[in-house]
Amino acid sequence: MAKYTGPSYKKSRRYGFSTLETGKELSKRPYTPGAHGKDRKRKLSEYGIQLQEKQKARFMYGLTEKQFKKVFERASKMKGIAGDNMFILLESRIDNLVYRMGMARTRRSARQIVNHGHILVNGKKVNIPSYTCKPGDIISVKENSKNHPAILDALELKLNTPAFVEFDAKNLTGKYIRVPDRSELNPDINEQLIVEYYNR
């Protein structure tokens, strides 16, 4: 399945969930898209509920179905709870950490910034958005990319930085301090339903 490149707002309205984690997508039109969006009321099956939960997480992190399944399979082989491990792997991606540190407005923008080679991890260029960082890794912007318009634009927003990362906006350098606790991440996703979806 190809990666979705259409409007984020439409997907957010489709699932009644803010994939950008801002809530802006649903503030004006909190109903499904389409001519009959306001009137459409569907009762989902158990499978439909599980699928919807998986899609919410997949679109929020901007992964294809194949990528998301690989993350889940990797999480299932790790020690601990599969759902928690899945979130740890998703949050440890370099594109997500660039977003969390406030160097990009959205994860989609962060992925592009990484793809174009503007980001260093421990002083080495990383241009693979799925690269998994480890606690203690230093993430910074290349010297000749510090005036990149997309990065400067995002910094003006002064997004809240979660406790598991730290960021120095003056030097455009951040650190992945530790893996996140589940309580620090989006509470509107039920990861147990995702586990049930893949284990059905």
N, C-alpha and C positions, 0 to 999 in steps of 0.2 A: 504494500500500500504506500503510495507516494506521500510525502510530507505535506501537510495542509499549509497553504500559503495565502489563503483568503483572509477576510476580516476576522480579527479576534473577537470583536463584539458579537458577531453572528453566532459563533460557537458558544460564547458565554450565555447568550440568551437561549440558545438551543437546550443547554443543560441547566439553566437557572443557577449558574455558578460563575463567579468572576475568575476567569482563567488568568487575568492580569493581576489578580489579588488586590485590586484597588476599589472595586465595587462600582466604578464609573459606568461600566458597560450596562449595568442593570438599573441605574438610577433614573433614567428617563423612560425606558421601555422594558419593564420587568416581566416580559412575556415572550414566548417563543417567536422566532421570525416567521414571516410569511403573511399572506392575506388573511388567514384565519387564526393568527397567533393568539389573539386575546380569547378566542372561543375554544381553542383546542385543549381538551382535557383527556389525557390518555392514562389508562391504568396499566402499569408495566408489570410484566411477569417477573419472577424471581431472577431469571436469566437477564432480562432487560435492565433490572436494577443493578445487577453486578456489572453488566457491560457499560452502563452509564457512568458508574463510579470509576471504572478503568479509563474511560474516555476523558473524564474530567481531569484526572491526573496526567494522562498522556498529552492532552492539549495544553495544560498548564506549563509543563516542562518542555513542550515543543518537540516531542519525539515521534518517529514513525512507529507503526505497530511492531515492526521487526526489532527496532532498537529497544522499545519498551519491554517487549517479551524477554529480550536478552538480559536486560537489567533485572527483571523479576527472577529469571532462572539463576542468575548469579547470586541474587539475594537469598534464594532458597537454599543454596549450598553453603552459606555462611552460618556461623554459630549464632544462636539467638532467634528472635521472632522475624519471620520472613517479611512481614509488612513494614516493620521498623527498619530492617536492613535495606529494603527497597528505597525508602525515603533517604537513608544515609547515602546510598550510592547516587541517587538523583541530586541531592544537595551538594555532593562532593565533585560534581562535574565542573570543569573550569568555566564553562559558559554561565552556569548558575551562580558561581561564586563571584564572577565579574558583575553580574546583575545584583547580587546581594550586597556587594560593597558599594553600589551606587555609581558604577562606571558606565552603566547603560540604563536606558529608560525601561526596556523590556528584555526578556530572555532572548527574544528573536534578534534584537539589536546587539545583545552581548555575544550571541553566536556569530554574528557577522564580524564584530570587532576581533574576536579570536581567530576566525577563519582568515582574515586579512593580515594576520601576523603582528598585531599591535601589542600582544600580551606576552609577558615573560613569567615563567615559574621558576623560582630559585635562580634567576639570571639567564635562563635559557628560553628561547622562543618556543612557544607552543601554539600551533595553529589547528589543533584538532579539538573541536568543542566538547567531545565526549571524554576528553582526557580526565582521569580521576586523580584528584589531588588528595594529599594526606595531611592530617593535622600537623602544623608546623611549617607547611609550605608558604613561601613568600610569593605573592602575586603582585606584579607591577606592570606599568605601562612602559613600552620602549621609549627611550630618550627622544627619538625623532617623531614620536607619535603623541607626545604630551599636549599638543595643540589640536588634536583630532576633534573636529566639530561635534561629532556624536558623543564623545566622552565629556567634553566641556558642557554640552547641553544637558547631559544627565546630571552632572555635578551641581548644576544650578538648582535642580529640584531638591537637593539635600534629602534624599530618601533615608528612612530609618535603617540603620545597620543592625542586623540581629547580633545577639551576644556571642555567637560562635565564630564570628569574624571580626577583625578590626581593620580600620582603614585610615590612612593618613592622606587627606585630600590635598594637602600642600605638595607632597612628594609623589602622589599617585601610586602609593604602595600600600598593600594590605597583607594580612596574615590570616590563614585558615587556622584558627586557634584549636578547635576541637570539633568532633562530630556533634551535630545538633541533637537535642532531646526532642522527642515526638511532640511535647507540649509547646515547643517553639515554632512548630510548623503549622500549616493550614489545617484548622480543625474541621473544615467542611468536607474533608475527604475521609471516607471510611475504608481504610486499607484492608480490613478483613474481608470486605466484599470483593476486592481485587484479588486477594489470595484465593477466595472461593471460586472466582471466575476462572482463574488459570488452573485450579485443581479439580474442576468439575469433570 
